[in-house]
Amino acid sequence: MTVKMEFEECLKDSPRFRAAIEAVEGDVSELETRLEKLVKQCNAMLEAGRTYCQSSKSFVNGLRELGCHLSDEPTMGDCLEKFSKKLSIILLAQEELIENTQKTVKMKLQSFVKDDVKRFKDARKEFERSSETLEAALGRNAQAPRGKPHEVEEASQALTHARKSFRSGTLDYVLQINVIESKKKTDLLMAMLSLMETQAAFFQQGHQSLTELEEYRKQLGNEYTQLVLNSARDKRDMEQRHGDIKKKDESYDESILDFSPDAASGIAIEGYLYKRASNAFKTWSRRWFSIQKNQLVYQKKFKEQPTVVVEDLRLCTVKPCAEQERRFCFEVVSPSKSCLLQADSERQQQGWMSAVQNSIASAFQDRREEACSPRERCSSVSAGTINLCMGEQKDYKALEEVQAIPGNCQCCDCGEPGPDWASINLGITLCITCSGIHRSLGVHFSKVRSLTLDSWEPELIKLMCELGNTAINRIYEARIDEITIKKPHPSSPRQDKESWIRSKYVEKKFIHKLPETGRGTPLRRSSARRHRATTQEKLIQRPPIKPKPNRATLARNTGLTPTEIMNSIGSHKDEEEVEDLSGLHPGALLYRSAALQHFPVMADALAHGADVNWVNVAEESKTPLIQAATVNSLAACEFLLQNGANVNQADSNGRGPLHHATILGHTGVVCLFLKRGADYNKKDINQKDPITIAVDSANADIVTLLRLTKMNKEMREMEGGFAQSGDETYQDIFRDFSQMASNNPEKLKRRSADIKTP
């Protein structure tokens, strides 16, 4: 025990003793104040700890419940379950820490203040009382008169008794001082040591619990890193899709007209339509229609059972209905009943009608695949007529010729074998899934047609044979090896195919970028094609095009090697004319390649943003369509028209493509332009229209075509706005001219000198 004060000093009661007493009393008083404050703080800490533990328990229970909710996601469910268990163990250890702190710190400090300090205070009071008694006895003893012995004796006895009492109290007080000084150290040290041991035990237990999860945490960290990468990629894809959708027309009806017969949900198309009731009131109701399982159904609410409108789409047809006062109406007719429907827009009306027709075709195709071999068909489907098992077979000329092109036996975008759909402006074949996605892009990107269900004009078949999947993929997938995006396969989800197709044709992510410098391989025109352009070169001397020095080379633009380019156009160098098209910007490249009839280069120019109606100021403001017309290329004209070329755009002489085709006597091209709506009344700067030019050149076939078109239009105008586009004789004549232009063009060189102007 440390001796704070010596007992001999207390008997002397010297000023030094009194000063020491005062110092000790001040220390004890300060210690008491600080201990009381510390006890209050400890109590607040314990209460806050209990509150924290209670809140943490609620939090852990919430984690456990969330884990049960996410049990279908193994990673999240397992993670939450393990972590909640470990946190529960740590919380139990923390509660134990709080209870031990309560016992070892708070109770010990409170006991020191209440017991030891109290005994010190009681001893001090006794010391002060005996000190005052001694002072009084000393005073009385000093004041006792010498002449009064009895008073002196009483004073002496009182002083002796007071001194005895003072010594006893002083000794007890000094003892308490020494005791409290010694116990202050031991009690405080024991309390702090117990607190640290309890804290160490708590943290050690928590560390041990979390160490058991170390391997799992590392594994989870790796999964988290991968999830972050996947999330970033998904976010980028979603932002891309978000941007694609924002670029579309904002009307909601156009975003749902995507026919998908092989959708996982079994719903080929769905959306809102108005339906006219069959009762006497003929009321119109807005319902959610869908085509699923070869049936047309609708429902008012999501959970109610769908109402079947047409039980079997193979037994119905669809047609527009212009007799109603309402707009955008069409009728689905079956043997037992008809259903009158109304869309929100003309485009939605056409989309639904097309979807119904495609569903009818798809239903028959599924039926044929179940009952017949791929080359045998027992039904033919048209826009309004269905012939079942009558021994009629579809003309497969388009399918056979187009699929015979290298690369066309598989879908251009996903590789599914045996595609029977096509994009006529791109010149590629597609499976039915990819064709639906192409249709959703809009006709300004892709025009979809069936190779087996639709009628094919000869020039369209010829155009499809000039291009093909291999040539187009060399353009639109030129950089596929440089990009991490994986091309979909036939079994890929529809979302992956749609994302790929939009990236490929809309955003054009995979085409070669146009470098700023470089020289290209000369483009050559074969002697056979040079011969077809002889007439034009005699009539019109074409000045050379001024190349742009900062544009791409032809070889890089097309993705072809120089050998492939030369072999594709001509095989003998001495029979070729070499024309260098390197350095041309896309518009000029389209213009020159149209004259050379090089379809892959034309497609490449359009892919790089060429204006299909680009005007060459250096050559009388002529367009690529005029170039294709002057070389008598039906397929090139068809390609440009399918990609949006203006059939009536005139040059600086006021002559449109029809004028040039008429001047050069290209009857097949004239027939094509007339079918595509060319203006036969348009006059050039010499005030001559195509009919006058044809009469002057004595071309009987062209005069016949022009006059027949003019007469047919006048008859339709007399019959009113709802007349058909032409009678059967008119259509037959144009069909015959188209067949001749594609198969026997030499028969269209007939001339007559006795044709008179009407």
URRA-V652980 format. One record per run of one state. SS is the DSSP state (~ for helix, > for strand, _ for the rest). FROM is the first residue (numbers start at 0). LEN is the number of residues. If there is no record, write none. Layout:
SS FROM LEN
SS FROM LEN
This chain:
_ 0 6
~ 6 6
_ 12 2
~ 14 55
_ 69 4
~ 73 70
_ 143 5
~ 148 63
_ 211 2
~ 213 34
_ 247 4
~ 251 4
_ 255 11
> 266 10
_ 276 7
> 283 9
_ 292 2
> 294 5
_ 299 7
> 306 4
_ 310 2
~ 312 3
> 315 5
_ 320 8
> 328 6
_ 334 3
> 337 5
_ 342 3
~ 345 26
_ 371 7
> 378 3
_ 381 4
> 385 3
_ 388 8
~ 396 7
_ 403 6
> 409 1
_ 410 6
> 416 1
_ 417 3
> 420 3
_ 423 4
> 427 3
_ 430 1
~ 431 10
_ 441 6
> 447 3
_ 450 7
~ 457 9
_ 466 2
~ 468 8
_ 476 3
~ 479 3
_ 482 11
~ 493 13
_ 506 16
> 522 3
_ 525 1
~ 526 6
_ 532 1
~ 533 6
_ 539 14
~ 553 5
_ 558 3
~ 561 8
_ 569 3
~ 572 3
_ 575 1
> 576 3
_ 579 6
~ 585 11
_ 596 2
~ 598 9
_ 607 8
> 615 1
~ 616 3
_ 619 2
> 621 1
_ 622 1
~ 623 7
_ 630 3
~ 633 9
_ 642 14
~ 656 8
_ 664 2
~ 666 9
_ 675 14
~ 689 7
_ 696 3
~ 699 20
_ 719 8
~ 727 16
_ 743 1
~ 744 4
_ 748 10
